[in-house]
Amino acid sequence: MRVEFLYWEGCPSHPTALADLRTAMEELGLDPASIEVREVESDAQAGRERFAGSPTIRIDGADLQAPGEGEPFGLTCRVYRRRDGRISPNPDPADLRDELRRAMTAAAAHRS
């Protein structure tokens, strides 16, 4: 399983999101050291990375909450919708755990 964490240093929410991701991985028995952490430093890089804002978390190439159609890529802070409907600068930790579990199940099925 490939877990990517992309961030822009100008956005203050990324340390909390990375800590939440590491915790979720530990809870599921996954190695948080395997997270590919990359800083996005320019708009050109944001376009190449399809970076919809900081923080962006991808599991096996799929964005945790895919950006809307036509949403621009660039150096900006990201907004997530939590399960209770609130808007947050970080994804819901329950969503992180669920997506990691889904990827683990898919990887296990692929191996068998």
N, CA, C and O atoms as CSV, one atom per row, in Angstrom:
chain,resi,resn,atom,element,x,y,z
A,1,MET,N,N,0.849,-1.175,0.000
A,1,MET,CA,C,0.000,0.000,0.000
A,1,MET,C,C,0.895,1.239,0.000
A,1,MET,O,O,1.884,1.316,0.729
A,2,ARG,N,N,0.523,2.186,-0.825
A,2,ARG,CA,C,1.280,3.438,-0.926
A,2,ARG,C,C,0.457,4.558,-0.289
A,2,ARG,O,O,-0.693,4.787,-0.666
A,3,VAL,N,N,1.058,5.253,0.680
A,3,VAL,CA,C,0.396,6.375,1.347
A,3,VAL,C,C,1.262,7.610,1.128
A,3,VAL,O,O,2.434,7.646,1.501
A,4,GLU,N,N,0.649,8.628,0.509
A,4,GLU,CA,C,1.349,9.879,0.224
A,4,GLU,C,C,0.730,11.008,1.047
A,4,GLU,O,O,-0.486,11.077,1.223
A,5,PHE,N,N,1.589,11.881,1.540
A,5,PHE,CA,C,1.157,13.060,2.280
A,5,PHE,C,C,1.851,14.252,1.637
A,5,PHE,O,O,3.068,14.404,1.734
A,6,LEU,N,N,1.062,15.096,0.979
A,6,LEU,CA,C,1.608,16.279,0.324
A,6,LEU,C,C,1.161,17.508,1.099
A,6,LEU,O,O,0.014,17.595,1.537
A,7,TYR,N,N,2.068,18.449,1.262
A,7,TYR,CA,C,1.730,19.651,2.014
A,7,TYR,C,C,2.438,20.866,1.440
A,7,TYR,O,O,3.412,20.759,0.696
A,8,TRP,N,N,1.916,22.014,1.809
A,8,TRP,CA,C,2.518,23.306,1.492
A,8,TRP,C,C,2.869,23.951,2.828
A,8,TRP,O,O,2.020,24.054,3.712
A,9,GLU,N,N,4.106,24.381,2.974
A,9,GLU,CA,C,4.595,24.922,4.245
A,9,GLU,C,C,3.783,26.131,4.695
A,9,GLU,O,O,3.710,26.407,5.893
A,10,GLY,N,N,3.176,26.854,3.766
A,10,GLY,CA,C,2.400,28.046,4.105
A,10,GLY,C,C,1.070,27.755,4.782
A,10,GLY,O,O,0.397,28.676,5.243
A,11,CYS,N,N,0.690,26.507,4.848
A,11,CYS,CA,C,-0.574,26.132,5.465
A,11,CYS,C,C,-0.308,25.538,6.851
A,11,CYS,O,O,0.404,24.539,6.960
A,12,PRO,N,N,-0.861,26.128,7.903
A,12,PRO,CA,C,-0.520,25.699,9.260
A,12,PRO,C,C,-1.165,24.394,9.716
A,12,PRO,O,O,-0.823,23.908,10.794
A,13,SER,N,N,-2.070,23.813,8.959
A,13,SER,CA,C,-2.797,22.625,9.432
A,13,SER,C,C,-2.091,21.308,9.139
A,13,SER,O,O,-2.494,20.272,9.668
A,14,HIS,N,N,-1.059,21.317,8.319
A,14,HIS,CA,C,-0.475,20.040,7.903
A,14,HIS,C,C,0.181,19.229,9.031
A,14,HIS,O,O,0.126,18.001,8.961
A,15,PRO,N,N,0.795,19.821,10.064
A,15,PRO,CA,C,1.376,18.956,11.109
A,15,PRO,C,C,0.325,18.114,11.832
A,15,PRO,O,O,0.579,16.953,12.154
A,16,THR,N,N,-0.846,18.682,12.088
A,16,THR,CA,C,-1.911,17.934,12.755
A,16,THR,C,C,-2.405,16.808,11.855
A,16,THR,O,O,-2.633,15.693,12.326
A,17,ALA,N,N,-2.571,17.088,10.576
A,17,ALA,CA,C,-3.038,16.061,9.641
A,17,ALA,C,C,-2.036,14.912,9.542
A,17,ALA,O,O,-2.433,13.748,9.488
A,18,LEU,N,N,-0.750,15.229,9.518
A,18,LEU,CA,C,0.262,14.179,9.437
A,18,LEU,C,C,0.267,13.345,10.718
A,18,LEU,O,O,0.411,12.124,10.660
A,19,ALA,N,N,0.112,13.987,11.859
A,19,ALA,CA,C,0.038,13.255,13.132
A,19,ALA,C,C,-1.184,12.337,13.160
A,19,ALA,O,O,-1.091,11.195,13.610
A,20,ASP,N,N,-2.329,12.833,12.682
A,20,ASP,CA,C,-3.539,12.008,12.626
A,20,ASP,C,C,-3.344,10.804,11.703
A,20,ASP,O,O,-3.775,9.697,12.025
A,21,LEU,N,N,-2.699,11.018,10.566
A,21,LEU,CA,C,-2.446,9.931,9.623
A,21,LEU,C,C,-1.519,8.889,10.247
A,21,LEU,O,O,-1.768,7.688,10.137
A,22,ARG,N,N,-0.463,9.341,10.894
A,22,ARG,CA,C,0.459,8.406,11.546
A,22,ARG,C,C,-0.256,7.591,12.621
A,22,ARG,O,O,-0.050,6.383,12.727
A,23,THR,N,N,-1.097,8.252,13.417
A,23,THR,CA,C,-1.851,7.559,14.464
A,23,THR,C,C,-2.772,6.508,13.862
A,23,THR,O,O,-2.833,5.379,14.350
A,24,ALA,N,N,-3.489,6.874,12.805
A,24,ALA,CA,C,-4.401,5.923,12.157
A,24,ALA,C,C,-3.641,4.707,11.639
A,24,ALA,O,O,-4.108,3.575,11.766
A,25,MET,N,N,-2.476,4.942,11.057
A,25,MET,CA,C,-1.690,3.818,10.545
A,25,MET,C,C,-1.220,2.923,11.684
A,25,MET,O,O,-1.285,1.698,11.581
A,26,GLU,N,N,-0.751,3.527,12.764
A,26,GLU,CA,C,-0.317,2.731,13.917
A,26,GLU,C,C,-1.460,1.893,14.470
A,26,GLU,O,O,-1.272,0.721,14.794
A,27,GLU,N,N,-2.652,2.494,14.579
A,27,GLU,CA,C,-3.821,1.775,15.105
A,27,GLU,C,C,-4.162,0.556,14.261
A,27,GLU,O,O,-4.692,-0.429,14.776
A,28,LEU,N,N,-3.862,0.616,12.966
A,28,LEU,CA,C,-4.186,-0.483,12.061
A,28,LEU,C,C,-3.005,-1.430,11.834
A,28,LEU,O,O,-3.077,-2.335,11.003
A,29,GLY,N,N,-1.929,-1.213,12.574
A,29,GLY,CA,C,-0.766,-2.086,12.445
A,29,GLY,C,C,0.092,-1.796,11.237
A,29,GLY,O,O,0.879,-2.646,10.819
A,30,LEU,N,N,-0.042,-0.613,10.669
A,30,LEU,CA,C,0.760,-0.213,9.517
A,30,LEU,C,C,1.937,0.636,9.982
A,30,LEU,O,O,1.873,1.252,11.046
A,31,ASP,N,N,2.987,0.674,9.210
A,31,ASP,CA,C,4.190,1.419,9.570
A,31,ASP,C,C,4.070,2.877,9.128
A,31,ASP,O,O,4.107,3.160,7.931
A,32,PRO,N,N,3.927,3.811,10.084
A,32,PRO,CA,C,3.816,5.218,9.704
A,32,PRO,C,C,5.078,5.771,9.047
A,32,PRO,O,O,5.030,6.809,8.386
A,33,ALA,N,N,6.201,5.087,9.224
A,33,ALA,CA,C,7.435,5.535,8.568
A,33,ALA,C,C,7.379,5.326,7.054
A,33,ALA,O,O,8.203,5.868,6.317
A,34,SER,N,N,6.403,4.538,6.593
A,34,SER,CA,C,6.284,4.283,5.151
A,34,SER,C,C,5.562,5.410,4.407
A,34,SER,O,O,5.499,5.386,3.178
A,35,ILE,N,N,5.021,6.389,5.121
A,35,ILE,CA,C,4.329,7.510,4.478
A,35,ILE,C,C,5.331,8.294,3.637
A,35,ILE,O,O,6.405,8.657,4.116
A,36,GLU,N,N,4.973,8.550,2.389
A,36,GLU,CA,C,5.798,9.379,1.509
A,36,GLU,C,C,5.389,10.838,1.743
A,36,GLU,O,O,4.348,11.280,1.258
A,37,VAL,N,N,6.204,11.572,2.479
A,37,VAL,CA,C,5.910,12.967,2.801
A,37,VAL,C,C,6.649,13.849,1.800
A,37,VAL,O,O,7.870,13.774,1.662
A,38,ARG,N,N,5.872,14.693,1.099
A,38,ARG,CA,C,6.477,15.587,0.108
A,38,ARG,C,C,5.936,17.006,0.272
A,38,ARG,O,O,4.729,17.221,0.385
A,39,GLU,N,N,6.845,17.950,0.282
A,39,GLU,CA,C,6.452,19.361,0.301
A,39,GLU,C,C,6.254,19.836,-1.134
A,39,GLU,O,O,7.076,19.560,-2.007
A,40,VAL,N,N,5.164,20.547,-1.367
A,40,VAL,CA,C,4.898,21.154,-2.670
A,40,VAL,C,C,5.317,22.617,-2.547
A,40,VAL,O,O,4.803,23.350,-1.702
A,41,GLU,N,N,6.255,23.036,-3.397
A,41,GLU,CA,C,6.882,24.341,-3.222
A,41,GLU,C,C,6.560,25.368,-4.298
A,41,GLU,O,O,6.934,26.533,-4.162
A,42,SER,N,N,5.877,24.966,-5.360
A,42,SER,CA,C,5.579,25.931,-6.423
A,42,SER,C,C,4.246,25.570,-7.080
A,42,SER,O,O,3.764,24.442,-6.972
A,43,ASP,N,N,3.669,26.555,-7.758
A,43,ASP,CA,C,2.431,26.289,-8.492
A,43,ASP,C,C,2.661,25.283,-9.620
A,43,ASP,O,O,1.784,24.473,-9.923
A,44,ALA,N,N,3.836,25.337,-10.235
A,44,ALA,CA,C,4.146,24.376,-11.301
A,44,ALA,C,C,4.173,22.961,-10.735
A,44,ALA,O,O,3.615,22.042,-11.333
A,45,GLN,N,N,4.816,22.783,-9.590
A,45,GLN,CA,C,4.850,21.468,-8.947
A,45,GLN,C,C,3.441,21.053,-8.536
A,45,GLN,O,O,3.072,19.887,-8.670
A,46,ALA,N,N,2.647,22.012,-8.032
A,46,ALA,CA,C,1.261,21.706,-7.636
A,46,ALA,C,C,0.479,21.153,-8.821
A,46,ALA,O,O,-0.282,20.197,-8.671
A,47,GLY,N,N,0.659,21.743,-9.986
A,47,GLY,CA,C,-0.019,21.240,-11.179
A,47,GLY,C,C,0.426,19.839,-11.543
A,47,GLY,O,O,-0.401,18.982,-11.855
A,48,ARG,N,N,1.738,19.599,-11.505
A,48,ARG,CA,C,2.269,18.270,-11.835
A,48,ARG,C,C,1.770,17.215,-10.845
A,48,ARG,O,O,1.466,16.086,-11.229
A,49,GLU,N,N,1.689,17.595,-9.571
A,49,GLU,CA,C,1.273,16.663,-8.512
A,49,GLU,C,C,-0.247,16.553,-8.384
A,49,GLU,O,O,-0.753,15.725,-7.626
A,50,ARG,N,N,-0.974,17.397,-9.133
A,50,ARG,CA,C,-2.436,17.466,-9.002
A,50,ARG,C,C,-2.812,17.744,-7.546
A,50,ARG,O,O,-3.670,17.089,-6.954
A,51,PHE,N,N,-2.124,18.748,-7.004
A,51,PHE,CA,C,-2.195,19.130,-5.598
A,51,PHE,C,C,-3.328,20.127,-5.398
A,51,PHE,O,O,-3.233,21.287,-5.799
A,52,ALA,N,N,-4.406,19.652,-4.769
A,52,ALA,CA,C,-5.599,20.484,-4.572
A,52,ALA,C,C,-5.520,21.327,-3.307
A,52,ALA,O,O,-6.484,22.011,-2.962
A,53,GLY,N,N,-4.403,21.289,-2.620
A,53,GLY,CA,C,-4.217,22.091,-1.417
A,53,GLY,C,C,-3.621,21.265,-0.301
A,53,GLY,O,O,-3.533,20.040,-0.377
A,54,SER,N,N,-3.218,21.968,0.731
A,54,SER,CA,C,-2.532,21.354,1.855
A,54,SER,C,C,-3.466,21.181,3.043
A,54,SER,O,O,-4.164,22.117,3.433
A,55,PRO,N,N,-3.478,19.997,3.609
A,55,PRO,CA,C,-2.752,18.784,3.239
A,55,PRO,C,C,-3.544,17.936,2.251
A,55,PRO,O,O,-4.775,17.950,2.251
A,56,THR,N,N,-2.824,17.199,1.410
A,56,THR,CA,C,-3.436,16.232,0.510
A,56,THR,C,C,-2.913,14.856,0.899
A,56,THR,O,O,-1.705,14.647,1.018
A,57,ILE,N,N,-3.833,13.928,1.093
A,57,ILE,CA,C,-3.478,12.556,1.458
A,57,ILE,C,C,-4.010,11.632,0.365
A,57,ILE,O,O,-5.187,11.676,0.007
A,58,ARG,N,N,-3.117,10.799,-0.151
A,58,ARG,CA,C,-3.506,9.816,-1.165
A,58,ARG,C,C,-3.146,8.418,-0.681
A,58,ARG,O,O,-2.068,8.185,-0.136
A,59,ILE,N,N,-4.062,7.514,-0.891
A,59,ILE,CA,C,-3.840,6.115,-0.543
A,59,ILE,C,C,-3.962,5.315,-1.831
A,59,ILE,O,O,-5.023,5.276,-2.454
A,60,ASP,N,N,-2.874,4.682,-2.218
A,60,ASP,CA,C,-2.795,3.958,-3.493
A,60,ASP,C,C,-3.231,4.844,-4.655
A,60,ASP,O,O,-3.938,4.403,-5.561
A,61,GLY,N,N,-2.800,6.090,-4.612
A,61,GLY,CA,C,-3.050,7.034,-5.692
A,61,GLY,C,C,-4.379,7.755,-5.642
A,61,GLY,O,O,-4.591,8.699,-6.403
A,62,ALA,N,N,-5.281,7.338,-4.765
A,62,ALA,CA,C,-6.606,7.958,-4.674
A,62,ALA,C,C,-6.620,9.002,-3.565
A,62,ALA,O,O,-6.225,8.734,-2.430
A,63,ASP,N,N,-7.085,10.202,-3.917
A,63,ASP,CA,C,-7.206,11.288,-2.944
A,63,ASP,C,C,-8.237,10.906,-1.887
A,63,ASP,O,O,-9.296,10.367,-2.211
A,64,LEU,N,N,-7.928,11.185,-0.634
A,64,LEU,CA,C,-8.828,10.861,0.470
A,64,LEU,C,C,-10.212,11.455,0.240
A,64,LEU,O,O,-11.218,10.773,0.431
A,65,GLN,N,N,-10.269,12.714,-0.168
A,65,GLN,CA,C,-11.527,13.356,-0.580
A,65,GLN,C,C,-11.233,14.040,-1.911
A,65,GLN,O,O,-10.683,15.141,-1.956
A,66,ALA,N,N,-11.603,13.377,-2.969
A,66,ALA,CA,C,-11.285,13.881,-4.300
A,66,ALA,C,C,-11.813,15.293,-4.491
A,66,ALA,O,O,-12.954,15.582,-4.134
A,67,PRO,N,N,-10.990,16.176,-5.054
A,67,PRO,CA,C,-11.451,17.534,-5.318
A,67,PRO,C,C,-12.562,17.532,-6.360
A,67,PRO,O,O,-12.673,16.614,-7.172
A,68,GLY,N,N,-13.373,18.567,-6.319
A,68,GLY,CA,C,-14.464,18.701,-7.272
A,68,GLY,C,C,-13.962,18.928,-8.686
A,68,GLY,O,O,-12.831,19.365,-8.900
A,69,GLU,N,N,-14.812,18.625,-9.632
A,69,GLU,CA,C,-14.488,18.811,-11.049
A,69,GLU,C,C,-14.113,20.272,-11.295
A,69,GLU,O,O,-14.838,21.182,-10.895
A,70,GLY,N,N,-12.987,20.485,-11.948
A,70,GLY,CA,C,-12.558,21.835,-12.292
A,70,GLY,C,C,-11.911,22.604,-11.150
A,70,GLY,O,O,-11.541,23.766,-11.317
A,71,GLU,N,N,-11.769,21.967,-9.986
A,71,GLU,CA,C,-11.114,22.640,-8.864
A,71,GLU,C,C,-9.645,22.860,-9.218
A,71,GLU,O,O,-8.980,21.936,-9.687
A,72,PRO,N,N,-9.135,24.066,-9.000
A,72,PRO,CA,C,-7.754,24.358,-9.412
A,72,PRO,C,C,-6.726,23.698,-8.495
A,72,PRO,O,O,-7.001,23.389,-7.335
A,73,PHE,N,N,-5.557,23.496,-9.044
A,73,PHE,CA,C,-4.426,22.993,-8.278
A,73,PHE,C,C,-3.531,24.178,-7.957
A,73,PHE,O,O,-3.377,25.078,-8.783
A,74,GLY,N,N,-2.936,24.192,-6.765
A,74,GLY,CA,C,-2.048,25.289,-6.417
A,74,GLY,C,C,-1.700,25.299,-4.948
A,74,GLY,O,O,-2.148,24.456,-4.171
A,75,LEU,N,N,-0.887,26.276,-4.587
A,75,LEU,CA,C,-0.442,26.443,-3.210
A,75,LEU,C,C,-1.540,27.141,-2.421
A,75,LEU,O,O,-1.675,28.364,-2.457
A,76,THR,N,N,-2.304,26.350,-1.722
A,76,THR,CA,C,-3.428,26.841,-0.940
A,76,THR,C,C,-3.686,25.885,0.215
A,76,THR,O,O,-3.196,24.756,0.221
A,77,CYS,N,N,-4.451,26.342,1.181
A,77,CYS,CA,C,-4.870,25.462,2.267
A,77,CYS,C,C,-6.139,24.741,1.832
A,77,CYS,O,O,-7.015,25.323,1.192
A,78,ARG,N,N,-6.218,23.504,2.181
A,78,ARG,CA,C,-7.342,22.667,1.770
A,78,ARG,C,C,-8.449,22.695,2.815
A,78,ARG,O,O,-8.207,22.958,3.993
A,79,VAL,N,N,-9.655,22.423,2.366
A,79,VAL,CA,C,-10.811,22.338,3.260
A,79,VAL,C,C,-11.422,20.951,3.104
A,79,VAL,O,O,-11.627,20.470,1.990
A,80,TYR,N,N,-11.710,20.316,4.236
A,80,TYR,CA,C,-12.333,18.999,4.253
A,80,TYR,C,C,-13.692,19.079,4.929
A,80,TYR,O,O,-13.911,19.905,5.815
A,81,ARG,N,N,-14.588,18.223,4.507
A,81,ARG,CA,C,-15.886,18.100,5.173
A,81,ARG,C,C,-15.812,16.874,6.082
A,81,ARG,O,O,-15.522,15.765,5.635
A,82,ARG,N,N,-16.077,17.100,7.348
A,82,ARG,CA,C,-16.068,16.005,8.323
A,82,ARG,C,C,-17.394,15.264,8.285
A,82,ARG,O,O,-18.367,15.745,7.704
A,83,ARG,N,N,-17.429,14.107,8.899
A,83,ARG,CA,C,-18.633,13.265,8.893
A,83,ARG,C,C,-19.831,13.947,9.529
A,83,ARG,O,O,-20.974,13.691,9.149
A,84,ASP,N,N,-19.569,14.811,10.493
A,84,ASP,CA,C,-20.681,15.504,11.159
A,84,ASP,C,C,-21.116,16.755,10.398
A,84,ASP,O,O,-21.967,17.509,10.870
A,85,GLY,N,N,-20.531,16.972,9.219
A,85,GLY,CA,C,-20.916,18.092,8.378
A,85,GLY,C,C,-20.069,19.339,8.553
A,85,GLY,O,O,-20.153,20.263,7.745
A,86,ARG,N,N,-19.261,19.375,9.591
A,86,ARG,CA,C,-18.407,20.545,9.806
A,86,ARG,C,C,-17.325,20.619,8.737
A,86,ARG,O,O,-16.922,19.613,8.153
A,87,ILE,N,N,-16.872,21.844,8.503
A,87,ILE,CA,C,-15.750,22.097,7.608
A,87,ILE,C,C,-14.495,22.160,8.478
A,87,ILE,O,O,-14.518,22.721,9.574
A,88,SER,N,N,-13.396,21.579,7.980
A,88,SER,CA,C,-12.164,21.496,8.760
A,88,SER,C,C,-10.955,21.631,7.839
A,88,SER,O,O,-11.033,21.287,6.659
A,89,PRO,N,N,-9.845,22.127,8.368
A,89,PRO,CA,C,-8.620,22.159,7.568
A,89,PRO,C,C,-7.944,20.798,7.467
A,89,PRO,O,O,-6.974,20.640,6.726
A,90,ASN,N,N,-8.454,19.811,8.210
A,90,ASN,CA,C,-7.886,18.464,8.203
A,90,ASN,C,C,-8.986,17.437,7.996
A,90,ASN,O,O,-10.131,17.665,8.384
A,91,PRO,N,N,-8.644,16.303,7.383
A,91,PRO,CA,C,-9.651,15.257,7.195
A,91,PRO,C,C,-10.075,14.639,8.523
A,91,PRO,O,O,-9.348,14.704,9.514
A,92,ASP,N,N,-11.237,14.054,8.527
A,92,ASP,CA,C,-11.764,13.365,9.699
A,92,ASP,C,C,-10.896,12.124,9.954
A,92,ASP,O,O,-10.690,11.329,9.036
A,93,PRO,N,N,-10.386,11.941,11.173
A,93,PRO,CA,C,-9.577,10.745,11.458
A,93,PRO,C,C,-10.306,9.433,11.158
A,93,PRO,O,O,-9.669,8.449,10.784
A,94,ALA,N,N,-11.615,9.407,11.315
A,94,ALA,CA,C,-12.380,8.198,10.987
A,94,ALA,C,C,-12.306,7.913,9.490
A,94,ALA,O,O,-12.243,6.751,9.089
A,95,ASP,N,N,-12.312,8.953,8.658
A,95,ASP,CA,C,-12.163,8.758,7.219
A,95,ASP,C,C,-10.787,8.179,6.893
A,95,ASP,O,O,-10.658,7.311,6.030
A,96,LEU,N,N,-9.759,8.671,7.592
A,96,LEU,CA,C,-8.407,8.132,7.382
A,96,LEU,C,C,-8.377,6.637,7.673
A,96,LEU,O,O,-7.878,5.852,6.866
A,97,ARG,N,N,-8.912,6.243,8.832
A,97,ARG,CA,C,-8.913,4.823,9.203
A,97,ARG,C,C,-9.711,3.987,8.204
A,97,ARG,O,O,-9.272,2.909,7.803
A,98,ASP,N,N,-10.887,4.486,7.803
A,98,ASP,CA,C,-11.717,3.726,6.866
A,98,ASP,C,C,-11.023,3.531,5.523
A,98,ASP,O,O,-11.065,2.436,4.963
A,99,GLU,N,N,-10.393,4.565,5.004
A,99,GLU,CA,C,-9.724,4.444,3.706
A,99,GLU,C,C,-8.491,3.551,3.789
A,99,GLU,O,O,-8.191,2.815,2.849
A,100,LEU,N,N,-7.782,3.616,4.906
A,100,LEU,CA,C,-6.647,2.720,5.085
A,100,LEU,C,C,-7.118,1.264,5.163
A,100,LEU,O,O,-6.504,0.375,4.572
A,101,ARG,N,N,-8.204,1.029,5.893
A,101,ARG,CA,C,-8.764,-0.327,5.982
A,101,ARG,C,C,-9.195,-0.831,4.604
A,101,ARG,O,O,-8.932,-1.978,4.244
A,102,ARG,N,N,-9.859,0.040,3.838
A,102,ARG,CA,C,-10.311,-0.334,2.499
A,102,ARG,C,C,-9.121,-0.738,1.632
A,102,ARG,O,O,-9.182,-1.735,0.912
A,103,ALA,N,N,-8.049,0.032,1.703
A,103,ALA,CA,C,-6.858,-0.270,0.901
A,103,ALA,C,C,-6.204,-1.560,1.371
A,103,ALA,O,O,-5.705,-2.335,0.555
A,104,MET,N,N,-6.201,-1.799,2.680
A,104,MET,CA,C,-5.642,-3.052,3.205
A,104,MET,C,C,-6.439,-4.248,2.697
A,104,MET,O,O,-5.861,-5.264,2.310
A,105,THR,N,N,-7.755,-4.131,2.697
A,105,THR,CA,C,-8.629,-5.211,2.229
A,105,THR,C,C,-8.404,-5.452,0.740
A,105,THR,O,O,-8.325,-6.601,0.305
A,106,ALA,N,N,-8.300,-4.392,-0.038
A,106,ALA,CA,C,-8.073,-4.519,-1.476
A,106,ALA,C,C,-6.721,-5.165,-1.752
A,106,ALA,O,O,-6.603,-5.996,-2.652
A,107,ALA,N,N,-5.708,-4.791,-0.989
A,107,ALA,CA,C,-4.364,-5.362,-1.181
A,107,ALA,C,C,-4.367,-6.840,-0.838
A,107,ALA,O,O,-3.746,-7.645,-1.533
A,108,ALA,N,N,-5.070,-7.203,0.239
A,108,ALA,CA,C,-5.152,-8.612,0.639
A,108,ALA,C,C,-5.880,-9.438,-0.418
A,108,ALA,O,O,-5.468,-10.555,-0.728
A,109,ALA,N,N,-6.960,-8.890,-0.970
A,109,ALA,CA,C,-7.720,-9.601,-2.003
A,109,ALA,C,C,-6.885,-9.766,-3.270
A,109,ALA,O,O,-6.977,-10.785,-3.954
A,110,HIS,N,N,-6.078,-8.770,-3.574
A,110,HIS,CA,C,-5.235,-8.804,-4.767
A,110,HIS,C,C,-4.154,-9.873,-4.649
A,110,HIS,O,O,-3.769,-10.487,-5.644
A,111,ARG,N,N,-3.665,-10.094,-3.425
A,111,ARG,CA,C,-2.610,-11.087,-3.189
A,111,ARG,C,C,-3.136,-12.517,-3.264
A,111,ARG,O,O,-2.388,-13.439,-3.591
A,112,SER,N,N,-4.429,-12.702,-2.961
A,112,SER,CA,C,-4.945,-14.082,-2.925
A,112,SER,C,C,-5.507,-14.554,-4.233
A,112,SER,O,O,-5.970,-15.691,-4.332
